[in-house]
Amino acid sequence: MIRRSRLSGLPRALGALLVALAFALAAPGPSARASEGFPLRHYYPEVPFISTADLLAGYGEIIVLDIRSRLEYDVARINNAVLLPLNEPDFGDRLVRVRPRESATPMAFYCNGHTCAKSYQAVQVALSLGFTNVFVYDGGIFDWIDAAPDKATLMGETPARAGRVIPPRDYLIRVLSYDAFAEAAKATDAVVIDIRDPFQRDVVPDIDGIRPIALDPLLSLVVSRIWTEKRLLFFDAVGSQVRWLQYFLEAYGYFDYAFLEGGVAAIAGDPGRVRPVIETNRSIVSSQEMLLKLTGDPNLDNSDRKVLSFLLANVKFNNYIVVDLADAGKILCIPQDLFMTSVRKLTRHRYATHTVMQETLIVQVDPRLGWKGKVGDKTWEDKMAEFDKTVGR
């Protein structure tokens, strides 16, 4: 009896691609693969990968997932890619909506290139959730633009013009050491901008006049070209977001700008170069109406309320909470999975939103439930509107 191949019912191109991928998985060991210019393959041996040639051969049949931020996606992307940021709290739920766990259709995850670990981590998450036939495309967006510009978008244009890709040398000439950055900030026409999210702002460089403007509102200001006559100095958390900001600066005619080398992380351990920004003496304000609603909510149990009380005690800035997951479990004397069950329940019932980045939990509570700062000012009103929009009120 001849057994029918599992690939025989698939489209010919897709079946051939799966055969090619099977051979790829059986081919070189981790050390050999690492020598091919993909250093992270050695550290993620359980993650299967797909080459540019194979992804191109299966283009249109393979589901391609871009797991980067909206900013990175807007700058450069594979044309048929679905944006699914890895750091979104509902990443796993959204992944199931893209494709069933068991499927003959391959799914490839990509980010920025050979040394971007997020795409490998996305595949790890998919595998842990029971997904089969998933791969990392570790060539990343720039390998794809080189190989298939007609199937890529760069700054809103397709085909993507490789000449518009900013080479590393053009980025590096914009990067300043802390001392050079601090000196440049003394100029009368200098504008120093902190593009980090509020929850990242434990410390700032010890420089006067810093303007905290997160990326979304910042891009609107960049597009309006209000600072074309200024010397713009930007810093982020680790020196990665500014790399993408540069595309917008170049596209909108900015010539005098620079970035802090390594972001705040590079100087965070030096008390002579940073200063704290959190006002530790500000109390947390809660609406009594919201607290009564929470107390009487039949959807929550005592464990959920205990977790929320812990979170409110750790409000860091405005309505942001940042906690280490391992520490939270130890402090509350509950398993981490039980802790996260309560966090997800609070999100589901619109008391909070959350994101997990590696082993760090980032929560935004309803500003009426917990707010560190002045209630009723513009910042509070903006955060109220932002939170209500996020949770669909």
PyMOL commands that set and color helices and strands:
alter all, ss='L'
color gray80, all
select helices_A, chain A and resi 12-26+30-34+39-43+52-57+70-75+91-98+118-128+140-147+149-151+162-164+168-172+178-184+198-200+215-224+241-251+264-266+288-295+302-312+325-332+336-348+378-391
alter helices_A, ss='H'
color red, helices_A
select strands_A, chain A and resi 63-66+76-78+82-83+107-110+134-136+152-154+175-176+190-194+203-205+211-212+231-235+257-260+274-276+284-285+315-317+320-324+352-357+360-365+371-372
alter strands_A, ss='S'
color yellow, strands_A
deselect
rebuild
show_as cartoon
